[in-house]
Amino acid sequence: MNRLLLGLLLCLSFWSHTTLASLLAIDYGTDWIKASLMSPGVPFDVLLNRDSKRKIQSSVGWKKEDRLFGSDAFNIAGRYPTDTFSALKYLHGAPFDSPTVSFYTSLSTADLAKTSRGTVAARRSDGSEWSVEELIAMQLGYVRDLAESAVNGEKVTDVILTVPPYFTQHERDAVIDAVEIAGMRTLALVHDGSSVAINYAMTRTFSDVPEHHIIYDAGASAIRATIASFSSVDSKSKNAGTSINIAGVGFERQVGGNELDRRLREILIKDFARKHKQDVRSDKRALAKLWKEANRVKTILSANADAVASVESLTNDIDYRSKVTRAEFESACRDLTGRFAKPIFDALANADMTLDNITSVILTGGSSRTPMVQAAVTAAVGKARIAQNVNADEASVLAALHGAGLSRQFKTKDIRLTDIGPYDIQVSYIAEAKNENSKPRTINTLVFPAGSKAGSRKTLTFKRKDDFNVKLTYRSPPVPGYPSDILEAEIKGIPEALKNLTDLGAVDPVVKATVVLSESGFVSVQDPVAFGEIKDDSLSGKLKGLFGGSGSSSEETTADKETLARSESSSVPSSSQEPSATPEKKPAKKDNTIPLELKINLASVPPMSVAEKRAARDRLIAIDRLEAAKHAREEARNSLEGYLYRVRDLLEDGASDSPFVKCSQEKERQAMQKKLQEGFAWLSEHGDDASTKDFIEQRSALEVMEKPIIHRYQEIEEFPKALNTSQMWNWSTRLFITEAKANLTASQDSDIPPRYTKEEIESLEKTLKEHERWMNEMVEKQKSVEMNEDPILESSVLREKVKPLETQLQKLLKKKAPRIPKKSGTASSTTAASSGTGGSKSGGGSSSPSSSSSSSSSSQGHDEL
């Protein structure tokens, strides 16, 4: 099944302090790619391809030198069977000699080659080889370009991808490598069943009692069953959320839609051989045509009892046509019936549940529409449990809304997801020899059993004296033909570190290392340290030890000198935790922990090195640039050709009232006609081998001749507008000057400070007269110019000339009126009354108030006016 990713809660640990402008989510399926983009200001929906389709065929191919993507690439497989590559998801991190590659060759017509890392590359008809990571990176780059077009060219670099839960670390590494080669950054990998669970929870509410559902995903390459438990978080709160715990998973890696297509194609091959006595298995073009037709017929048989297969010129110019019945198809797939439902029972066993615990089985994935698949699932779980209440194709796409909650720019429903790992992962190392005659002994310890929660951390404690290696491996081969080893960690510097701890007084120092199962399903070894509890013989130290104040954990013990002692949630003991931020307390010195050197050696099928990824990235950039130059050349040629025909139409339209004829002179048209003929002759002779620059120069030579004509026509349209604008500013300025002069006279008569000074008004009037004089003179000259002559006065000059007048007028209009000082009339009146009666109690000091009163009376009268 093909779905777009986004159970994005898994990525919260990566982005807790990051706000993402644009986030691309991709569900890279075996047959189809779907994507969505979250970006501020862009409506959220499924990303459309260049043909406005909601899904993209998972194909890349070459038609001679032209690289094609999606349906364009898939449809040319019948003509270019060794240059078209589809269903590459099978080959993620696959060893070249594995059964998976053999199965892929039974489906595809591509020629495969072995890389230096032992993985798979595809060989084109011209002999060039492309690794699977490079081919997938091309498709991811195509999706990225679609996303950037949707946000007007903004760069999109952050991406999240869905992967099947059964992907091993080698396959996940291959996914990350492809993303990096495409020039993007992987924020997280999310299991596709988990993203469907998020989509299911987005529009529903749950109680505190867990509700268990099976998400049955029947895709093109495999069938997966995921048991998800839904319950409410803070149900009494207004902002109640949903908790999703993945309890178990089951899968069948090679039972999917493509296996059904392969068997249906086999029916057609046998039928053609029976009718025409020819075996087309050696004809790759015929196989590619029948593969496409088998997929079409299967879709028809999902809704009908029979269908007609028809292929024109299948081989040797023979047209093939035959009727296929659903009964015949289901008979060929009868042995798969039990395997369709097996993932459900595997998931139940993994979760330690029965069908009685399951509320419903949610069908999703394109192959879930196939009647035989639905019948098998219904027979296994009962019809009452079957639910088809999510979009089988886009269930994960809509879950992308949850990813917006990781950015502070959006607010979405609170959904908390806990996923699991599907395989048993163990630690292996060679026991330290007790004496020279001891035989080497390998110790294997299970650290992450199948069903362990993603994000788990376990600290391993070792009693070691010398440097040693630790291997992380799958307890049993996860896939036939795939390696069990994951990585090997070399821990060095142990003797020196233990000696230093002993010198400090440490008692029985040990080695600690943390094993991490990340949210994206990667397992790693981190933070190796030498640790020892340092004995404190002081009185305070003895009292601290007596009352349980020891710096190291008293619960930590070792089972024996060689094996894993215990698993704990933190990688360092309590004494090495950061101290309190209280200023009075000094931070504790971490002298009981010494970091050790860690070197990681990759598995037998390693991911691409940095140098290999850089070389692959440069290779893709080179082909992108080459194609961009080719497209630019094609656009330049098409642009020149279209321009020549447009000019030809202008010249051949001899109507005297056409704008082109009115604005051009006879000699100009004749010169353009000559140049046009030269252009057509040049294009016919040199069009196939000319460069982009040559096409541009040819067009520019003719555009230079047309430009004056276009300019005249534009001036005929623009000049009246510009003239009207200039006249408007003249009229507005003259009206302003008239009013300003009147206000100036009134202010002088009433002794009020004027708003505009005499100098300002005269300066503005001078500017106005100069502009009117210049404009009247130039307009008179322009009146004598014919339509096919260059203008004497251009609209741009008119606009430029009026700007000083406009600026000066605007400045005066924005000038604030002067503030008139206010004086108290009440105090003045009282003082005046006292002076009039001559009753001053201050003797000689009465003259000052009297004088003040007179002045105030004058001001009061002015205020009243």
Stockholm file with secondary structure:
# STOCKHOLM 1.0

chainA/1-865         MNRLLLGLLLCLSFWSHTTLASLLAIDYGTDWIKASLMSPGVPFDVLLNRDSKRKIQSSVGWKKEDRLFGSDAFNIAGRYPTDTFSALKYLHGAPFDSPTVSFYTSLSTADLAKTSRGTVAARRSDGSEWSVEELIAMQLGYVRDLAESAVNGEKVTDVILTVPPYFTQHERDAVIDAVEIAGMRTLALVHDGSSVAINYAMTRTFSDVPEHHIIYDAGASAIRATIASFSSVDSKSKNAGTSINIAGVGFERQVGGNELDRRLREILIKDFARKHKQDVRSDKRALAKLWKEANRVKTILSANADAVASVESLTNDIDYRSKVTRAEFESACRDLTGRFAKPIFDALANADMTLDNITSVILTGGSSRTPMVQAAVTAAVGKARIAQNVNADEASVLAALHGAGLSRQFKTKDIRLTDIGPYDIQVSYIAEAKNENSKPRTINTLVFPAGSKAGSRKTLTFKRKDDFNVKLTYRSPPVPGYPSDILEAEIKGIPEALKNLTDLGAVDPVVKATVVLSESGFVSVQDPVAFGEIKDDSLSGKLKGLFGGSGSSSEETTADKETLARSESSSVPSSSQEPSATPEKKPAKKDNTIPLELKINLASVPPMSVAEKRAARDRLIAIDRLEAAKHAREEARNSLEGYLYRVRDLLEDGASDSPFVKCSQEKERQAMQKKLQEGFAWLSEHGDDASTKDFIEQRSALEVMEKPIIHRYQEIEEFPKALNTSQMWNWSTRLFITEAKANLTASQDSDIPPRYTKEEIESLEKTLKEHERWMNEMVEKQKSVEMNEDPILESSVLREKVKPLETQLQKLLKKKAPRIPKKSGTASSTTAASSGTGGSKSGGGSSSPSSSSSSSSSSQGHDEL
#=GR chainA/1-865 SS CCCCCCCGGGGHHHHTTCCCSCEEEEEECSSEEEEEEECTTSCCCBCCCTTSCSSEESEEEEETTEEEEHHHHHHTTTTCTTSEEECGGGGTTCCTTSHHHHHHHHHCCCEEEECTTSCEEEECTTSCEEEHHHHHHHHHHHHHHHHHHHTTTCCCCEEEEEECTTCCHHHHHHHHHHHHHTTCEEEEEEEHHHHHHHHHHHTCCCCSSCEEEEEEEECSSCEEEEEEEEEEESTTSTTCEEEEEEEEEEEETTCSHHHHHHHHHHHHHHHHHHHHSCCGGGCHHHHHHHHHHHHHHHHHHTTSSEEEEEEEEEETTEEEEEEEEHHHHHHHTGGGHHHHHHHHHHHHHHHTCCGGGEEEEEEESGGGGSHHHHHHHHHHHCGGGEECCSCTTTHHHHGGGGGGGGSTTCCCCCEEEECBCCSCEEEEEECCCSSTTCCCCEEEEEEECTTCBTTCEEEEEECCSSCEEEEEEESSCSSTTSCSEEEEEEEECHHHHHHHHHHTTEEEEEEEEEEEECTTSCEEEEEEEEEEEECCCSHHHHHHHHTTCCSSCTTCCCSSSSSCCCCCSSSSCGGGSCCCCCTTSCCCCCTTEEECEEEEEECSSCCCCHHHHHHHHHHHHHHHHHHHHHHHHHHHHHHHHHHHHHHHHHHHCCCTTSHHHHTSCHHHHHHHHHHHHHHHHHHHHHTTTCCHHHHHHHHHHHHHHHHHHHHHHHHHHHHHHHHHHHHHHHHHHHHHHHHHHHHHHHHHHHTCCCSSCHHHHHHHHHHHHHHHHHHHHHHHHHHTCCTTSCCSSCHHHHHHHHHHHHHHHHHHHTCCCCCCCCCCHHHHHHHHHHHHHTCCSSGGGGHHHHHHHHHHHHHHHHHHC
#=GC SS_cons         CCCCCCCGGGGHHHHTTCCCSCEEEEEECSSEEEEEEECTTSCCCBCCCTTSCSSEESEEEEETTEEEEHHHHHHTTTTCTTSEEECGGGGTTCCTTSHHHHHHHHHCCCEEEECTTSCEEEECTTSCEEEHHHHHHHHHHHHHHHHHHHTTTCCCCEEEEEECTTCCHHHHHHHHHHHHHTTCEEEEEEEHHHHHHHHHHHTCCCCSSCEEEEEEEECSSCEEEEEEEEEEESTTSTTCEEEEEEEEEEEETTCSHHHHHHHHHHHHHHHHHHHHSCCGGGCHHHHHHHHHHHHHHHHHHTTSSEEEEEEEEEETTEEEEEEEEHHHHHHHTGGGHHHHHHHHHHHHHHHTCCGGGEEEEEEESGGGGSHHHHHHHHHHHCGGGEECCSCTTTHHHHGGGGGGGGSTTCCCCCEEEECBCCSCEEEEEECCCSSTTCCCCEEEEEEECTTCBTTCEEEEEECCSSCEEEEEEESSCSSTTSCSEEEEEEEECHHHHHHHHHHTTEEEEEEEEEEEECTTSCEEEEEEEEEEEECCCSHHHHHHHHTTCCSSCTTCCCSSSSSCCCCCSSSSCGGGSCCCCCTTSCCCCCTTEEECEEEEEECSSCCCCHHHHHHHHHHHHHHHHHHHHHHHHHHHHHHHHHHHHHHHHHHHCCCTTSHHHHTSCHHHHHHHHHHHHHHHHHHHHHTTTCCHHHHHHHHHHHHHHHHHHHHHHHHHHHHHHHHHHHHHHHHHHHHHHHHHHHHHHHHHHHTCCCSSCHHHHHHHHHHHHHHHHHHHHHHHHHHTCCTTSCCSSCHHHHHHHHHHHHHHHHHHHTCCCCCCCCCCHHHHHHHHHHHHHTCCSSGGGGHHHHHHHHHHHHHHHHHHC
//
